[in-house]
Amino acid sequence: MIPRTRTNIEWQISRTCEGGACVGVARRGEHVLIGNTSNPEGPIGEFNVDEWRQFLAGVKQGDFDGIA
C-alpha cells in the first residue's frame, strides 16, 4: 500500500457503482492503483501491469466469484 495522494490521479469507477462505495482504478506509469471511493483518504493498492492483467483474467474466468 502507498499513501493516498489525489494529485494527478484520474480514477476510473465502474458504471455500475452506486452509493459511492466502489473501487477506483487508475494507471500511473507501469503500475495500476486501486482505492476505495468510500474512504478517499485511505490507502492505495499498487500492482504492476502484469499482476493486474493476471487478476483481470481470473475475474473473467470466475476465480473470485465465491468471495462476494
C-alpha positions as CSV (number, residue, x, y, z in Angstrom):
1,M,0.0,0.0,0.0
2,I,1.2,3.5,-0.7
3,P,0.0,6.7,0.9
4,R,-3.1,8.2,-0.8
5,T,-2.3,11.2,-2.9
6,R,-5.0,12.6,-5.1
7,T,-2.6,14.8,-7.1
8,N,-2.7,14.0,-10.8
9,I,-4.6,10.7,-10.4
10,E,-7.6,10.2,-12.7
11,W,-9.6,7.5,-11.1
12,Q,-11.9,5.3,-13.2
13,I,-15.0,4.0,-11.5
14,S,-17.4,1.2,-12.7
15,R,-20.6,2.4,-14.5
16,T,-22.4,0.1,-12.1
17,C,-21.1,1.9,-9.0
18,E,-24.0,3.2,-6.8
19,G,-23.9,4.9,-3.4
20,G,-20.2,5.8,-3.5
21,A,-18.9,2.6,-2.0
22,C,-16.8,1.4,-5.0
23,V,-13.3,0.6,-6.1
24,G,-11.4,3.3,-8.1
25,V,-8.7,2.2,-10.5
26,A,-6.0,4.4,-12.1
27,R,-2.8,3.9,-14.1
28,R,0.4,5.6,-13.0
29,G,3.3,4.6,-15.3
30,E,3.8,0.9,-15.2
31,H,1.5,0.5,-12.2
32,V,-2.2,0.1,-11.6
33,L,-3.6,1.8,-8.5
34,I,-6.8,0.8,-6.7
35,G,-8.6,2.8,-4.0
36,N,-11.8,2.7,-2.1
37,T,-14.2,5.5,-3.0
38,S,-15.9,5.4,0.4
39,N,-12.6,6.1,2.1
40,P,-10.9,8.6,-0.2
41,E,-8.1,9.3,2.3
42,G,-7.4,5.6,2.9
43,P,-4.5,3.6,1.5
44,I,-4.0,2.8,-2.2
45,G,-3.1,-0.6,-3.5
46,E,-0.4,-0.7,-6.2
47,F,0.2,-3.5,-8.7
48,N,2.4,-3.8,-11.7
49,V,0.7,-4.2,-15.1
50,D,1.3,-7.9,-15.3
51,E,-0.1,-8.6,-11.9
52,W,-3.2,-6.5,-12.9
53,R,-3.7,-8.5,-16.1
54,Q,-3.4,-11.8,-14.3
55,F,-6.1,-10.5,-11.8
56,L,-8.4,-9.4,-14.5
57,A,-8.1,-12.8,-16.3
58,G,-9.0,-14.5,-13.0
59,V,-12.1,-12.2,-12.6
60,K,-13.2,-13.0,-16.2
61,Q,-12.8,-16.8,-15.5
62,G,-14.8,-16.6,-12.3
63,D,-11.9,-17.4,-10.0
64,F,-13.2,-14.9,-7.3
65,D,-17.0,-15.5,-7.6
66,G,-17.1,-17.1,-4.2
67,I,-15.8,-14.0,-2.4
68,A,-18.9,-11.8,-2.7
